[in-house]
């Protein structure tokens, strides 16, 4: 559904690391599949040399727009606006000029903010939180959102799982978990999938009353008020989330039926470890993400382990998000 929707109405996707081999190969696929209208940030001589070295068929100006981070006609307007955004946060005009020169993600975020693109993909180099800082400063949260969050997708042979929050909130509160869950469910619907949510814990429906367990129980109460029609239950063990038989044995009255497809973890460690273990154990399973939830505009921050296929998948999702915003 995501690819089909992207092809119907391609949008301008900005690729912050336009010199990266994986990005260039992904952009070639995006062009061949007519998924998006790429905008690459990179030095022209480097991009051209690598396109030839990798045997790709695309060319700047003809197939994609190329933004030179060292010399772009929009440099002055970009650093000036960035300074206005950050002047009360210790950034001087000289700092703004240097920051814009040094960070392709910041350049991409400013281009997106100013309407020179419809979505942004970044993060194939560096730390997730460094990229998120620029996104937070320049793009910000969408109306009604109080937090960012990250969600990863595993498309396994027998099931598709969405896991959150894998990269942003170290120890989210019950209120944050409630909002993350609602945002995750909204994103899952764009995949053409009906969300079924499990709030995971070491406790199974009240079998333990630790602070962490109470947090998940409180989150459920808040979610039921925010999204009363959402199919959800918890707190529960991971096996109960994926097996209706196990869940029915400990809680026959659970409102969650069948298998959960959205797994909301109690903290970042649990989410990140679970995703990376399942990614390896899944073998040939397809991974998508991280999907950034809560941003005011379509932005997704990849990881250094991102593959060409994952970049292509995320390009299609960027287009769908841009069309929905």
Secondary structure, 3 states (H helix, E strand, C coil): CHHHHHHHCCCEEEECCCCCHHHHHHHHHHHHHCCCEEEEECCHHHHHHHHHHCCCCCCECCCEEEECCCCCCCHHHHHHHHHHHHHHHCCCHHHHHHHHHHCHHHHHHHHHHCCCCCEEEECCCCCHHHHHHHHHHHCCECCCCCCCEEEEEEECCCCEEEEECCCCCCCCCHHHHHHHHHHHHHHHHCCCCCCEEEEECCCCCCCCCCHHHHHHHHHHHHHHHHCCCCEEEEEECHHHHHCHHHHHHHCCCCCCCCCCCEEECCCHHHHHHHHHHHHHHCCCCEEEEEEEECECCCEEECCCCCCHHHHHHHHHHHHHHHHHC
